[in-house]
């Protein structure tokens, strides 16, 4: 396959910068058209990319010691997910959109006094929570703790689904979590099985490992229509930088 001339230009620029950077480590990182560099990397590394159209006319930085670092740096202004293959390489990149000014609620350490936030990760981008996943075909399932108004912590296995706007749970969990159905908003939502009726609300918190993330949007759907599968959607995932390691069956959520 013939690569576009622009790809070779970008490659030459990167090689030239690398030589200069070795001589002067304080030199600022070069900038490049994000879409053009992504296309070049897909040819070089052989991965798929979804959502590249959202990077039109965007400019990112070149750098990094390995493909994962290069992609994170290039896409630093975008919410994105990098899925690794069994060999540790890049299998797929999903671009969710430009980062917004959204500031997530404080993370609270279990057992800390009420209202006391955990500042250990508040300013430390890259500090990560690593969770073990279970494979279901090509998908990953992770178990998190759900907390409703009654403060009971319910462990729930959820399929990681970046296409879901919210966490999606079976309606039968309402009473366990201390939520009243008539207090939730009735709304139709799109699922893989078509449009279904749902009840929309918020969980008081979701426990990610030992971190408590407050006020997470959730949709409840009748159990039979959900097919027995809860979904871990973007209402939680967008608050982190996410990486899935297929080989190790791990989900890494890095604080922003």
Beta strands, then each sheet from edge to edge (+ up, - down):
strand 1: 31-33
strand 2: 48-50
strand 3: 59-61
strand 4: 78-84
strand 5: 90-98
strand 6: 107-109
strand 7: 128-132
strand 8: 134-136
strand 9: 139-147
strand 10: 153-160
strand 11: 167-170
strand 12: 185-191
strand 13: 194-208
strand 14: 211-221
strand 15: 230-232
strand 16: 240-245
strand 17: 250-255
sheet 1: 1+ 3-
sheet 2: 2+ 5+ 4- 16- 17+ 7-
sheet 3: 6+ 14- 11-
sheet 4: 6+ 14- 13+ 9- 8+
sheet 5: 6+ 14- 13+ 12-
sheet 6: 6+ 14- 13+ 9- 10+ 15+
end
